[in-house]
Amino acid sequence: METTELLEILNGIFRKVLKRDNIALTEDTTAHDVDGWDSLTNMVLISEIENKFGVRFTFREIVKLKNVGDLCHAIMNKTK
């Protein structure tokens, strides 16, 4: 799966969870860049992502994610 394809899927998940249609993620996007993306919604986002891609992240993996690009790479590594 290409990063651009993955970003489109993640955009849909973020829009659904955060109930906002104007979200446009890039690899450099962080929680500080998106209104409403806090620690609670982060766990909902991770859960939705895990369900969508059939993967599981450990707590250690989650806290190492610094931006959406890191998340994309983590998903790609787990779905290989």
Biopython code that builds the backbone (N, CA, C, O; Angstrom):
import numpy as np
from Bio.PDB.StructureBuilder import StructureBuilder

atoms = [
    (1, "MET", "N", (0.843, -1.180, 0.000)),
    (1, "MET", "CA", (0.000, 0.000, 0.000)),
    (1, "MET", "C", (0.891, 1.246, 0.000)),
    (1, "MET", "O", (1.864, 1.331, 0.748)),
    (2, "GLU", "N", (0.541, 2.192, -0.841)),
    (2, "GLU", "CA", (1.287, 3.448, -0.950)),
    (2, "GLU", "C", (0.889, 4.407, 0.173)),
    (2, "GLU", "O", (-0.216, 4.321, 0.710)),
    (3, "THR", "N", (1.791, 5.314, 0.519)),
    (3, "THR", "CA", (1.521, 6.295, 1.570)),
    (3, "THR", "C", (0.334, 7.178, 1.211)),
    (3, "THR", "O", (-0.476, 7.496, 2.081)),
    (4, "THR", "N", (0.212, 7.579, -0.049)),
    (4, "THR", "CA", (-0.900, 8.453, -0.443)),
    (4, "THR", "C", (-2.249, 7.753, -0.267)),
    (4, "THR", "O", (-3.225, 8.363, 0.169)),
    (5, "GLU", "N", (-2.288, 6.475, -0.609)),
    (5, "GLU", "CA", (-3.514, 5.686, -0.422)),
    (5, "GLU", "C", (-3.848, 5.560, 1.059)),
    (5, "GLU", "O", (-5.005, 5.680, 1.461)),
    (6, "LEU", "N", (-2.828, 5.318, 1.854)),
    (6, "LEU", "CA", (-2.999, 5.186, 3.299)),
    (6, "LEU", "C", (-3.482, 6.506, 3.904)),
    (6, "LEU", "O", (-4.347, 6.502, 4.779)),
    (7, "LEU", "N", (-2.936, 7.625, 3.450)),
    (7, "LEU", "CA", (-3.362, 8.926, 3.951)),
    (7, "LEU", "C", (-4.834, 9.188, 3.646)),
    (7, "LEU", "O", (-5.536, 9.789, 4.459)),
    (8, "GLU", "N", (-5.305, 8.745, 2.490)),
    (8, "GLU", "CA", (-6.727, 8.912, 2.151)),
    (8, "GLU", "C", (-7.613, 8.130, 3.120)),
    (8, "GLU", "O", (-8.637, 8.635, 3.583)),
    (9, "ILE", "N", (-7.212, 6.900, 3.420)),
    (9, "ILE", "CA", (-7.985, 6.078, 4.362)),
    (9, "ILE", "C", (-7.967, 6.715, 5.746)),
    (9, "ILE", "O", (-8.998, 6.794, 6.413)),
    (10, "LEU", "N", (-6.783, 7.172, 6.176)),
    (10, "LEU", "CA", (-6.668, 7.809, 7.492)),
    (10, "LEU", "C", (-7.483, 9.097, 7.556)),
    (10, "LEU", "O", (-8.089, 9.394, 8.586)),
    (11, "ASN", "N", (-7.504, 9.865, 6.467)),
    (11, "ASN", "CA", (-8.335, 11.073, 6.422)),
    (11, "ASN", "C", (-9.786, 10.730, 6.721)),
    (11, "ASN", "O", (-10.451, 11.429, 7.485)),
    (12, "GLY", "N", (-10.273, 9.659, 6.122)),
    (12, "GLY", "CA", (-11.653, 9.237, 6.358)),
    (12, "GLY", "C", (-11.902, 8.862, 7.807)),
    (12, "GLY", "O", (-12.933, 9.219, 8.377)),
    (13, "ILE", "N", (-10.959, 8.141, 8.404)),
    (13, "ILE", "CA", (-11.092, 7.740, 9.808)),
    (13, "ILE", "C", (-11.082, 8.971, 10.704)),
    (13, "ILE", "O", (-11.922, 9.089, 11.597)),
    (14, "PHE", "N", (-10.146, 9.890, 10.480)),
    (14, "PHE", "CA", (-10.054, 11.099, 11.295)),
    (14, "PHE", "C", (-11.320, 11.949, 11.155)),
    (14, "PHE", "O", (-11.828, 12.475, 12.145)),
    (15, "ARG", "N", (-11.825, 12.080, 9.930)),
    (15, "ARG", "CA", (-13.041, 12.873, 9.714)),
    (15, "ARG", "C", (-14.227, 12.264, 10.448)),
    (15, "ARG", "O", (-15.042, 12.982, 11.027)),
    (16, "LYS", "N", (-14.320, 10.943, 10.422)),
    (16, "LYS", "CA", (-15.422, 10.250, 11.102)),
    (16, "LYS", "C", (-15.319, 10.415, 12.617)),
    (16, "LYS", "O", (-16.298, 10.777, 13.270)),
    (17, "VAL", "N", (-14.137, 10.150, 13.177)),
    (17, "VAL", "CA", (-13.961, 10.197, 14.634)),
    (17, "VAL", "C", (-14.079, 11.623, 15.166)),
    (17, "VAL", "O", (-14.721, 11.856, 16.190)),
    (18, "LEU", "N", (-13.461, 12.574, 14.471)),
    (18, "LEU", "CA", (-13.463, 13.960, 14.951)),
    (18, "LEU", "C", (-14.676, 14.753, 14.461)),
    (18, "LEU", "O", (-14.860, 15.914, 14.828)),
    (19, "LYS", "N", (-15.509, 14.104, 13.620)),
    (19, "LYS", "CA", (-16.738, 14.720, 13.101)),
    (19, "LYS", "C", (-16.450, 16.069, 12.434)),
    (19, "LYS", "O", (-17.128, 17.066, 12.680)),
    (20, "ARG", "N", (-15.415, 16.063, 11.577)),
    (20, "ARG", "CA", (-15.025, 17.273, 10.847)),
    (20, "ARG", "C", (-14.650, 16.886, 9.428)),
    (20, "ARG", "O", (-13.825, 15.997, 9.219)),
    (21, "ASP", "N", (-15.251, 17.550, 8.458)),
    (21, "ASP", "CA", (-15.012, 17.232, 7.045)),
    (21, "ASP", "C", (-13.803, 17.941, 6.445)),
    (21, "ASP", "O", (-13.395, 17.624, 5.328)),
    (22, "ASN", "N", (-13.229, 18.891, 7.166)),
    (22, "ASN", "CA", (-12.149, 19.689, 6.594)),
    (22, "ASN", "C", (-10.749, 19.210, 6.994)),
    (22, "ASN", "O", (-9.787, 19.969, 6.875)),
    (23, "ILE", "N", (-10.621, 17.996, 7.454)),
    (23, "ILE", "CA", (-9.311, 17.465, 7.843)),
    (23, "ILE", "C", (-8.578, 16.984, 6.590)),
    (23, "ILE", "O", (-9.125, 16.238, 5.779)),
    (24, "ALA", "N", (-7.335, 17.425, 6.455)),
    (24, "ALA", "CA", (-6.483, 17.010, 5.335)),
    (24, "ALA", "C", (-5.108, 16.659, 5.908)),
    (24, "ALA", "O", (-4.265, 17.534, 6.103)),
    (25, "LEU", "N", (-4.898, 15.386, 6.172)),
    (25, "LEU", "CA", (-3.653, 14.936, 6.793)),
    (25, "LEU", "C", (-2.508, 14.878, 5.789)),
    (25, "LEU", "O", (-2.706, 14.589, 4.609)),
    (26, "THR", "N", (-1.309, 15.160, 6.287)),
    (26, "THR", "CA", (-0.079, 14.932, 5.548)),
    (26, "THR", "C", (0.825, 14.099, 6.451)),
    (26, "THR", "O", (0.486, 13.854, 7.609)),
    (27, "GLU", "N", (1.946, 13.671, 5.945)),
    (27, "GLU", "CA", (2.863, 12.888, 6.769)),
    (27, "GLU", "C", (3.400, 13.692, 7.942)),
    (27, "GLU", "O", (3.791, 13.116, 8.957)),
    (28, "ASP", "N", (3.426, 15.015, 7.818)),
    (28, "ASP", "CA", (3.967, 15.872, 8.874)),
    (28, "ASP", "C", (2.927, 16.323, 9.895)),
    (28, "ASP", "O", (3.275, 16.993, 10.867)),
    (29, "THR", "N", (1.662, 15.971, 9.696)),
    (29, "THR", "CA", (0.599, 16.385, 10.601)),
    (29, "THR", "C", (0.797, 15.768, 11.978)),
    (29, "THR", "O", (1.081, 14.577, 12.109)),
    (30, "THR", "N", (0.640, 16.612, 13.011)),
    (30, "THR", "CA", (0.707, 16.140, 14.398)),
    (30, "THR", "C", (-0.619, 16.465, 15.085)),
    (30, "THR", "O", (-1.474, 17.143, 14.516)),
    (31, "ALA", "N", (-0.775, 15.979, 16.297)),
    (31, "ALA", "CA", (-1.999, 16.245, 17.060)),
    (31, "ALA", "C", (-2.195, 17.744, 17.279)),
    (31, "ALA", "O", (-3.331, 18.210, 17.368)),
    (32, "HIS", "N", (-1.117, 18.495, 17.367)),
    (32, "HIS", "CA", (-1.222, 19.948, 17.571)),
    (32, "HIS", "C", (-1.812, 20.656, 16.360)),
    (32, "HIS", "O", (-2.309, 21.776, 16.477)),
    (33, "ASP", "N", (-1.762, 20.015, 15.202)),
    (33, "ASP", "CA", (-2.265, 20.624, 13.963)),
    (33, "ASP", "C", (-3.758, 20.404, 13.740)),
    (33, "ASP", "O", (-4.354, 21.049, 12.878)),
    (34, "VAL", "N", (-4.370, 19.498, 14.508)),
    (34, "VAL", "CA", (-5.770, 19.121, 14.264)),
    (34, "VAL", "C", (-6.603, 19.409, 15.509)),
    (34, "VAL", "O", (-6.391, 18.808, 16.562)),
    (35, "ASP", "N", (-7.554, 20.333, 15.375)),
    (35, "ASP", "CA", (-8.449, 20.654, 16.496)),
    (35, "ASP", "C", (-9.221, 19.413, 16.914)),
    (35, "ASP", "O", (-9.780, 18.707, 16.075)),
    (36, "GLY", "N", (-9.248, 19.152, 18.205)),
    (36, "GLY", "CA", (-9.998, 18.028, 18.741)),
    (36, "GLY", "C", (-9.204, 16.741, 18.875)),
    (36, "GLY", "O", (-9.696, 15.768, 19.446)),
    (37, "TRP", "N", (-7.973, 16.721, 18.351)),
    (37, "TRP", "CA", (-7.146, 15.512, 18.463)),
    (37, "TRP", "C", (-6.382, 15.589, 19.776)),
    (37, "TRP", "O", (-5.298, 16.169, 19.853)),
    (38, "ASP", "N", (-6.970, 14.994, 20.803)),
    (38, "ASP", "CA", (-6.345, 14.973, 22.121)),
    (38, "ASP", "C", (-6.098, 13.528, 22.535)),
    (38, "ASP", "O", (-6.265, 12.610, 21.732)),
    (39, "SER", "N", (-5.703, 13.328, 23.784)),
    (39, "SER", "CA", (-5.336, 11.979, 24.225)),
    (39, "SER", "C", (-6.516, 11.009, 24.172)),
    (39, "SER", "O", (-6.333, 9.832, 23.863)),
    (40, "LEU", "N", (-7.705, 11.485, 24.466)),
    (40, "LEU", "CA", (-8.883, 10.609, 24.427)),
    (40, "LEU", "C", (-9.239, 10.234, 22.992)),
    (40, "LEU", "O", (-9.437, 9.057, 22.689)),
    (41, "THR", "N", (-9.320, 11.225, 22.112)),
    (41, "THR", "CA", (-9.651, 10.906, 20.726)),
    (41, "THR", "C", (-8.530, 10.123, 20.060)),
    (41, "THR", "O", (-8.771, 9.374, 19.113)),
    (42, "ASN", "N", (-7.302, 10.292, 20.552)),
    (42, "ASN", "CA", (-6.192, 9.502, 19.998)),
    (42, "ASN", "C", (-6.447, 8.012, 20.199)),
    (42, "ASN", "O", (-6.189, 7.215, 19.296)),
    (43, "MET", "N", (-6.941, 7.633, 21.354)),
    (43, "MET", "CA", (-7.207, 6.218, 21.611)),
    (43, "MET", "C", (-8.358, 5.706, 20.735)),
    (43, "MET", "O", (-8.338, 4.556, 20.297)),
    (44, "VAL", "N", (-9.353, 6.552, 20.481)),
    (44, "VAL", "CA", (-10.448, 6.169, 19.587)),
    (44, "VAL", "C", (-9.912, 6.018, 18.164)),
    (44, "VAL", "O", (-10.259, 5.068, 17.461)),
    (45, "LEU", "N", (-9.065, 6.960, 17.744)),
    (45, "LEU", "CA", (-8.458, 6.880, 16.416)),
    (45, "LEU", "C", (-7.643, 5.602, 16.260)),
    (45, "LEU", "O", (-7.770, 4.903, 15.255)),
    (46, "ILE", "N", (-6.811, 5.295, 17.246)),
    (46, "ILE", "CA", (-5.979, 4.081, 17.190)),
    (46, "ILE", "C", (-6.864, 2.845, 17.098)),
    (46, "ILE", "O", (-6.576, 1.933, 16.323)),
    (47, "SER", "N", (-7.927, 2.806, 17.874)),
    (47, "SER", "CA", (-8.840, 1.667, 17.848)),
    (47, "SER", "C", (-9.475, 1.500, 16.465)),
    (47, "SER", "O", (-9.543, 0.388, 15.941)),
    (48, "GLU", "N", (-9.938, 2.601, 15.878)),
    (48, "GLU", "CA", (-10.529, 2.561, 14.533)),
    (48, "GLU", "C", (-9.505, 2.096, 13.497)),
    (48, "GLU", "O", (-9.821, 1.303, 12.611)),
    (49, "ILE", "N", (-8.281, 2.598, 13.619)),
    (49, "ILE", "CA", (-7.214, 2.222, 12.688)),
    (49, "ILE", "C", (-6.876, 0.743, 12.829)),
    (49, "ILE", "O", (-6.702, 0.043, 11.832)),
    (50, "GLU", "N", (-6.783, 0.273, 14.066)),
    (50, "GLU", "CA", (-6.501, -1.151, 14.299)),
    (50, "GLU", "C", (-7.585, -2.021, 13.679)),
    (50, "GLU", "O", (-7.283, -3.035, 13.051)),
    (51, "ASN", "N", (-8.840, -1.633, 13.850)),
    (51, "ASN", "CA", (-9.955, -2.405, 13.279)),
    (51, "ASN", "C", (-9.933, -2.376, 11.759)),
    (51, "ASN", "O", (-10.152, -3.400, 11.112)),
    (52, "LYS", "N", (-9.670, -1.215, 11.191)),
    (52, "LYS", "CA", (-9.669, -1.068, 9.733)),
    (52, "LYS", "C", (-8.597, -1.923, 9.068)),
    (52, "LYS", "O", (-8.846, -2.548, 8.037)),
    (53, "PHE", "N", (-7.386, -1.950, 9.668)),
    (53, "PHE", "CA", (-6.254, -2.627, 9.047)),
    (53, "PHE", "C", (-5.959, -4.000, 9.644)),
    (53, "PHE", "O", (-5.053, -4.693, 9.181)),
    (54, "GLY", "N", (-6.717, -4.401, 10.669)),
    (54, "GLY", "CA", (-6.506, -5.712, 11.278)),
    (54, "GLY", "C", (-5.151, -5.841, 11.957)),
    (54, "GLY", "O", (-4.510, -6.890, 11.899)),
    (55, "VAL", "N", (-4.721, -4.752, 12.607)),
    (55, "VAL", "CA", (-3.435, -4.751, 13.313)),
    (55, "VAL", "C", (-3.664, -4.366, 14.762)),
    (55, "VAL", "O", (-4.750, -3.917, 15.131)),
    (56, "ARG", "N", (-2.640, -4.543, 15.581)),
    (56, "ARG", "CA", (-2.672, -4.122, 16.976)),
    (56, "ARG", "C", (-1.388, -3.384, 17.294)),
    (56, "ARG", "O", (-0.302, -3.813, 16.906)),
    (57, "PHE", "N", (-1.517, -2.266, 18.005)),
    (57, "PHE", "CA", (-0.361, -1.492, 18.439)),
    (57, "PHE", "C", (-0.188, -1.641, 19.944)),
    (57, "PHE", "O", (-1.162, -1.637, 20.697)),
    (58, "THR", "N", (1.058, -1.773, 20.371)),
    (58, "THR", "CA", (1.338, -1.789, 21.803)),
    (58, "THR", "C", (1.368, -0.341, 22.293)),
    (58, "THR", "O", (1.477, 0.593, 21.499)),
    (59, "PHE", "N", (1.270, -0.172, 23.604)),
    (59, "PHE", "CA", (1.350, 1.170, 24.178)),
    (59, "PHE", "C", (2.677, 1.820, 23.799)),
    (59, "PHE", "O", (2.718, 3.005, 23.468)),
    (60, "ARG", "N", (3.748, 1.057, 23.846)),
    (60, "ARG", "CA", (5.075, 1.576, 23.509)),
    (60, "ARG", "C", (5.120, 2.080, 22.062)),
    (60, "ARG", "O", (5.706, 3.125, 21.779)),
    (61, "GLU", "N", (4.496, 1.325, 21.152)),
    (61, "GLU", "CA", (4.455, 1.748, 19.749)),
    (61, "GLU", "C", (3.659, 3.041, 19.589)),
    (61, "GLU", "O", (4.041, 3.923, 18.820)),
    (62, "ILE", "N", (2.561, 3.144, 20.314)),
    (62, "ILE", "CA", (1.706, 4.322, 20.205)),
    (62, "ILE", "C", (2.430, 5.574, 20.677)),
    (62, "ILE", "O", (2.360, 6.611, 20.017)),
    (63, "VAL", "N", (3.121, 5.495, 21.803)),
    (63, "VAL", "CA", (3.779, 6.701, 22.327)),
    (63, "VAL", "C", (4.977, 7.123, 21.488)),
    (63, "VAL", "O", (5.429, 8.263, 21.598)),
    (64, "LYS", "N", (5.499, 6.234, 20.656)),
    (64, "LYS", "CA", (6.615, 6.580, 19.776)),
    (64, "LYS", "C", (6.165, 7.311, 18.515)),
    (64, "LYS", "O", (6.988, 7.898, 17.813)),
    (65, "LEU", "N", (4.868, 7.280, 18.223)),
    (65, "LEU", "CA", (4.346, 7.933, 17.022)),
    (65, "LEU", "C", (4.351, 9.445, 17.224)),
    (65, "LEU", "O", (3.675, 9.963, 18.113)),
    (66, "LYS", "N", (5.113, 10.143, 16.400)),
    (66, "LYS", "CA", (5.232, 11.603, 16.544)),
    (66, "LYS", "C", (4.379, 12.376, 15.545)),
    (66, "LYS", "O", (4.052, 13.541, 15.771)),
    (67, "ASN", "N", (4.018, 11.726, 14.438)),
    (67, "ASN", "CA", (3.202, 12.406, 13.420)),
    (67, "ASN", "C", (2.483, 11.351, 12.580)),
    (67, "ASN", "O", (2.659, 10.152, 12.798)),
    (68, "VAL", "N", (1.689, 11.795, 11.639)),
    (68, "VAL", "CA", (0.916, 10.878, 10.805)),
    (68, "VAL", "C", (1.840, 10.012, 9.939)),
    (68, "VAL", "O", (1.521, 8.858, 9.653)),
    (69, "GLY", "N", (2.971, 10.563, 9.529)),
    (69, "GLY", "CA", (3.941, 9.778, 8.758)),
    (69, "GLY", "C", (4.434, 8.567, 9.540)),
    (69, "GLY", "O", (4.552, 7.474, 8.987)),
    (70, "ASP", "N", (4.725, 8.760, 10.833)),
    (70, "ASP", "CA", (5.131, 7.638, 11.685)),
    (70, "ASP", "C", (4.020, 6.591, 11.755)),
    (70, "ASP", "O", (4.281, 5.388, 11.728)),
    (71, "LEU", "N", (2.782, 7.066, 11.846)),
    (71, "LEU", "CA", (1.630, 6.163, 11.893)),
    (71, "LEU", "C", (1.520, 5.371, 10.595)),
    (71, "LEU", "O", (1.271, 4.166, 10.617)),
    (72, "CYS", "N", (1.706, 6.048, 9.469)),
    (72, "CYS", "CA", (1.661, 5.369, 8.167)),
    (72, "CYS", "C", (2.723, 4.270, 8.086)),
    (72, "CYS", "O", (2.440, 3.151, 7.656)),
    (73, "HIS", "N", (3.934, 4.598, 8.500)),
    (73, "HIS", "CA", (5.019, 3.615, 8.446)),
    (73, "HIS", "C", (4.727, 2.428, 9.376)),
    (73, "HIS", "O", (5.001, 1.281, 9.025)),
    (74, "ALA", "N", (4.182, 2.705, 10.540)),
    (74, "ALA", "CA", (3.846, 1.637, 11.479)),
    (74, "ALA", "C", (2.774, 0.709, 10.892)),
    (74, "ALA", "O", (2.870, -0.512, 11.014)),
    (75, "ILE", "N", (1.759, 1.293, 10.258)),
    (75, "ILE", "CA", (0.702, 0.485, 9.640)),
    (75, "ILE", "C", (1.292, -0.361, 8.507)),
    (75, "ILE", "O", (1.007, -1.555, 8.404)),
    (76, "MET", "N", (2.111, 0.263, 7.663)),
    (76, "MET", "CA", (2.709, -0.479, 6.534)),
    (76, "MET", "C", (3.581, -1.618, 7.028)),
    (76, "MET", "O", (3.572, -2.698, 6.436)),
    (77, "ASN", "N", (4.332, -1.404, 8.097)),
    (77, "ASN", "CA", (5.186, -2.462, 8.640)),
    (77, "ASN", "C", (4.364, -3.621, 9.191)),
    (77, "ASN", "O", (4.756, -4.781, 9.065)),
    (78, "LYS", "N", (3.232, -3.307, 9.796)),
    (78, "LYS", "CA", (2.406, -4.357, 10.396)),
    (78, "LYS", "C", (1.553, -5.097, 9.356)),
    (78, "LYS", "O", (1.116, -6.220, 9.606)),
    (79, "THR", "N", (1.316, -4.481, 8.200)),
    (79, "THR", "CA", (0.456, -5.137, 7.199)),
    (79, "THR", "C", (1.249, -5.800, 6.087)),
    (79, "THR", "O", (0.664, -6.302, 5.126)),
    (80, "LYS", "N", (2.560, -5.809, 6.200)),
    (80, "LYS", "CA", (3.376, -6.454, 5.161)),
    (80, "LYS", "C", (3.162, -7.948, 5.125)),
    (80, "LYS", "O", (3.773, -8.640, 4.309)),
]
sb = StructureBuilder()
sb.init_structure("model")
sb.init_model(0)
sb.init_chain("A")
sb.init_seg("    ")
for serial, (resi, resn, name, xyz) in enumerate(atoms, 1):
    if name == "N":
        sb.init_residue(resn, " ", resi, " ")
    sb.init_atom(name, np.array(xyz, "f"), 0.0, 1.0, " ", f" {name:<3s}", serial, name[0])
structure = sb.get_structure()
